[in-house]
Amino acid sequence: MDQQLVDAKIAASEARVDTKFAQLIARLESMDGKLTRIEADNLRTRSTVRTTGFTIVSIILAVLALTFAVFSQSFNLGSKVSDVARLEATSILQSQTQQQSPAALTARSLGNTQTPSDQR
């Protein structure tokens, strides 16, 4: 009878172990499905992060290019305005010089406010 009792205990123990293994396998299979979903989410997240990073880098490069273009134009703008002002002043002086007689210009340069025709 002792042998039968030992065999019964061993069989009961094996049944408990088999039950635990079945439960463990079921849990692992459910975790496998969860891991597959997590991997898919991880791939989508990586794609989003890469796209966002590319977009940020593109925006930074665009801002730098625009800033460079604006500042390079600003630095050239002063010299362009100066050149235009100088040309305009020169053209105004030339047109005034052509309209007045040389004697009037000489009188004005000497400090005389009257032109030679006014002195007569």
PLY file of the C-alpha trace (Angstrom):
ply
format ascii 1.0
element vertex 120
property float x
property float y
property float z
element edge 119
property int vertex1
property int vertex2
end_header
0.00 0.00 0.00
2.85 2.34 0.62
3.96 1.99 -2.96
0.48 2.89 -4.24
0.37 5.94 -1.96
3.74 7.13 -3.24
2.64 6.56 -6.83
-0.57 8.52 -6.19
1.37 11.38 -4.66
3.76 11.45 -7.61
0.87 11.41 -10.08
-0.88 14.24 -8.20
2.35 16.24 -8.17
2.86 15.66 -11.91
-0.73 16.77 -12.55
-0.13 20.00 -10.61
3.12 20.62 -12.51
1.38 19.94 -15.84
-1.35 22.39 -14.86
1.19 25.06 -13.94
3.05 24.51 -17.22
-0.19 24.81 -19.19
-0.98 28.08 -17.38
2.54 29.35 -18.02
2.36 28.48 -21.72
-1.02 30.26 -22.00
0.46 33.37 -20.39
3.49 33.27 -22.71
1.22 32.96 -25.76
-0.83 35.97 -24.64
2.41 37.89 -24.05
3.54 36.99 -27.56
0.47 38.71 -28.99
1.11 41.73 -26.81
4.76 41.85 -27.89
3.72 41.78 -31.54
1.44 44.78 -30.97
4.21 46.56 -29.03
6.67 45.95 -31.88
4.18 47.38 -34.39
3.65 50.42 -32.16
7.41 50.76 -31.76
7.89 50.80 -35.54
5.22 53.49 -35.91
6.82 55.52 -33.12
10.25 55.26 -34.73
8.79 56.39 -38.04
7.13 59.36 -36.35
10.33 60.31 -34.54
12.37 60.12 -37.76
9.83 62.19 -39.67
9.69 64.77 -36.90
13.49 64.96 -36.73
13.73 65.40 -40.50
11.09 68.13 -40.38
12.87 69.98 -37.57
16.21 69.84 -39.38
14.55 71.07 -42.59
12.92 73.98 -40.77
16.22 74.94 -39.13
18.02 74.88 -42.48
15.26 76.96 -44.09
15.42 79.54 -41.30
19.21 79.72 -41.57
19.03 80.16 -45.34
16.39 82.86 -45.01
18.38 84.62 -42.30
21.50 84.54 -44.44
19.60 85.91 -47.43
18.02 88.72 -45.40
21.25 89.75 -43.69
23.30 89.63 -46.87
20.74 91.87 -48.55
20.71 94.19 -45.52
24.46 94.63 -45.58
24.41 95.39 -49.31
21.42 97.70 -48.97
23.42 100.49 -47.31
25.97 100.62 -50.08
23.24 100.45 -52.72
21.36 103.35 -51.13
24.59 105.34 -50.91
25.35 104.67 -54.58
21.85 105.66 -55.66
21.97 108.85 -53.57
25.38 109.76 -54.99
24.19 109.19 -58.57
21.03 111.20 -57.98
22.96 114.07 -56.41
25.39 114.04 -59.32
22.59 114.09 -61.89
20.82 116.95 -60.07
24.03 118.98 -59.94
24.67 118.32 -63.62
21.16 119.37 -64.61
21.45 122.55 -62.54
24.85 123.28 -64.02
23.55 122.90 -67.54
20.63 125.25 -66.83
22.74 128.05 -65.34
25.35 130.10 -67.13
29.00 129.72 -66.20
29.14 133.35 -65.01
26.36 132.71 -62.47
28.20 129.71 -61.10
31.40 131.73 -60.78
29.58 134.52 -58.94
27.97 132.09 -56.55
31.21 130.32 -55.87
32.78 133.70 -54.97
30.01 134.42 -52.49
28.13 136.90 -54.61
24.39 136.22 -54.35
23.53 138.31 -57.39
23.99 136.94 -60.85
25.80 139.04 -63.49
22.47 139.93 -65.11
21.16 141.26 -61.75
24.20 143.54 -61.32
23.52 145.55 -64.52
0 1
1 2
2 3
3 4
4 5
5 6
6 7
7 8
8 9
9 10
10 11
11 12
12 13
13 14
14 15
15 16
16 17
17 18
18 19
19 20
20 21
21 22
22 23
23 24
24 25
25 26
26 27
27 28
28 29
29 30
30 31
31 32
32 33
33 34
34 35
35 36
36 37
37 38
38 39
39 40
40 41
41 42
42 43
43 44
44 45
45 46
46 47
47 48
48 49
49 50
50 51
51 52
52 53
53 54
54 55
55 56
56 57
57 58
58 59
59 60
60 61
61 62
62 63
63 64
64 65
65 66
66 67
67 68
68 69
69 70
70 71
71 72
72 73
73 74
74 75
75 76
76 77
77 78
78 79
79 80
80 81
81 82
82 83
83 84
84 85
85 86
86 87
87 88
88 89
89 90
90 91
91 92
92 93
93 94
94 95
95 96
96 97
97 98
98 99
99 100
100 101
101 102
102 103
103 104
104 105
105 106
106 107
107 108
108 109
109 110
110 111
111 112
112 113
113 114
114 115
115 116
116 117
117 118
118 119
